[in-house]
Amino acid sequence: MQQMTHRGYSARIEYSDEDVCLIGRVAGTQDIITFHGDSVAEIRRSFEEAVDFYLNTRVERTRKQQ
């Protein structure tokens, strides 16, 4: 199985029979970043949006601390 990656982050993805959707979690970070989707295309888009949001939030926090 090939990993899904975006901007240096990778994702762990599982299928939830209870929720009937794909659920993912960004690996390699101390923060908990999750996302979900109903198809491969949707889970990829959600993953990329989650990583982008995380990185933008980190930049904003750094600016506020300076």
Residue frames as qw, qx, qy, qz and C-alpha x, y, z in Angstrom:
[[0.000, 0.889, 0.458, 0.000, 0.00, 0.00, 0.00],
 [0.409, 0.361, -0.007, 0.838, 1.27, 3.44, -0.90],
 [0.216, -0.547, -0.480, 0.651, 1.03, 6.30, 1.58],
 [0.170, 0.869, 0.347, 0.311, -0.88, 9.47, 0.84],
 [0.515, -0.329, -0.130, 0.781, 1.44, 12.48, 1.22],
 [0.165, 0.877, 0.276, 0.357, 1.10, 16.25, 0.99],
 [0.020, 0.882, -0.228, 0.412, 3.70, 18.93, 1.75],
 [0.236, 0.465, -0.752, 0.404, 5.91, 16.49, 3.62],
 [0.515, -0.163, 0.602, -0.588, 3.14, 14.97, 5.77],
 [0.307, -0.005, -0.899, -0.313, 1.71, 11.49, 5.38],
 [0.628, -0.199, 0.123, -0.743, -1.68, 10.09, 6.34],
 [0.071, 0.011, 0.989, -0.126, -3.01, 6.93, 7.90],
 [0.543, 0.017, -0.191, -0.817, -6.42, 6.08, 6.46],
 [0.143, 0.086, 0.969, -0.182, -8.99, 3.55, 7.60],
 [0.374, -0.310, -0.568, -0.664, -12.52, 2.65, 6.63],
 [0.260, -0.018, 0.648, -0.715, -15.21, 3.14, 9.29],
 [0.165, -0.301, -0.889, -0.301, -18.02, 0.64, 8.84],
 [0.107, -0.582, -0.644, 0.484, -19.97, 2.43, 11.57],
 [0.088, 0.666, 0.047, -0.740, -19.78, 5.84, 9.83],
 [0.713, 0.494, 0.468, 0.167, -19.63, 4.34, 6.32],
 [0.318, 0.937, -0.129, 0.066, -16.75, 6.59, 5.27],
 [0.757, 0.233, -0.280, 0.542, -12.97, 6.84, 5.12],
 [0.414, -0.910, 0.004, -0.002, -11.29, 8.41, 8.14],
 [0.721, 0.405, -0.242, 0.507, -7.73, 9.66, 8.16],
 [0.510, -0.835, 0.010, 0.208, -5.15, 10.99, 10.58],
 [0.415, 0.813, -0.348, 0.213, -2.01, 12.93, 9.75],
 [0.908, -0.257, -0.136, 0.301, 1.07, 11.05, 10.97],
 [0.651, 0.183, -0.112, 0.728, 4.30, 12.52, 12.30],
 [0.048, -0.564, 0.081, -0.821, 2.95, 15.41, 14.34],
 [0.109, -0.093, -0.773, 0.618, 2.24, 15.84, 18.04],
 [0.432, 0.164, 0.155, -0.873, -1.03, 17.56, 17.18],
 [0.432, 0.288, 0.854, -0.048, -4.11, 15.50, 16.35],
 [0.315, 0.394, -0.296, -0.811, -5.19, 16.22, 12.78],
 [0.428, 0.224, 0.875, -0.008, -8.07, 14.17, 11.43],
 [0.366, 0.326, -0.300, -0.819, -10.16, 14.27, 8.27],
 [0.534, 0.200, 0.812, -0.127, -12.75, 12.17, 6.47],
 [0.356, 0.368, -0.402, -0.759, -14.35, 11.54, 3.09],
 [0.819, 0.192, 0.384, -0.380, -16.70, 9.26, 1.19],
 [0.868, 0.485, 0.017, 0.101, -14.35, 8.50, -1.72],
 [0.761, -0.110, 0.063, 0.637, -10.63, 8.39, -2.45],
 [0.280, 0.552, 0.175, 0.765, -10.85, 11.76, -4.22],
 [0.382, -0.815, -0.155, -0.407, -12.72, 13.29, -1.28],
 [0.794, -0.552, -0.046, 0.251, -10.37, 11.87, 1.37],
 [0.649, 0.143, 0.090, 0.742, -7.37, 13.18, -0.59],
 [0.036, 0.689, 0.167, 0.705, -8.93, 16.67, -0.84],
 [0.600, -0.765, -0.135, -0.192, -9.80, 16.61, 2.89],
 [0.831, -0.280, -0.025, 0.480, -6.26, 15.51, 3.76],
 [0.469, 0.339, 0.105, 0.809, -4.70, 18.30, 1.72],
 [0.218, -0.764, -0.170, -0.583, -7.07, 20.87, 3.24],
 [0.750, -0.646, -0.135, 0.052, -6.29, 19.62, 6.76],
 [0.745, -0.108, 0.017, 0.657, -2.52, 19.86, 6.21],
 [0.248, 0.521, 0.160, 0.801, -2.80, 23.31, 4.62],
 [0.433, -0.791, -0.187, -0.390, -5.00, 24.55, 7.48],
 [0.817, -0.485, -0.100, 0.297, -2.56, 23.13, 10.04],
 [0.626, 0.086, 0.065, 0.772, 0.44, 24.80, 8.40],
 [0.022, 0.650, 0.193, 0.735, -1.38, 28.15, 8.02],
 [0.605, -0.752, -0.197, -0.173, -2.46, 28.01, 11.66],
 [0.793, -0.311, -0.062, 0.520, 1.13, 27.36, 12.76],
 [0.405, 0.353, 0.118, 0.835, 2.33, 30.37, 10.76],
 [0.259, -0.746, -0.210, -0.576, -0.35, 32.60, 12.32],
 [0.748, -0.634, -0.168, 0.099, 0.52, 31.42, 15.84],
 [0.711, -0.063, -0.003, 0.700, 4.20, 32.13, 15.22],
 [0.173, 0.545, 0.162, 0.804, 3.41, 35.66, 13.99],
 [0.474, -0.768, -0.213, -0.374, 1.26, 36.40, 17.06],
 [0.812, -0.482, -0.129, 0.303, 4.01, 35.20, 19.41],
 [0.611, 0.193, 0.012, 0.767, 6.62, 37.53, 17.90]]
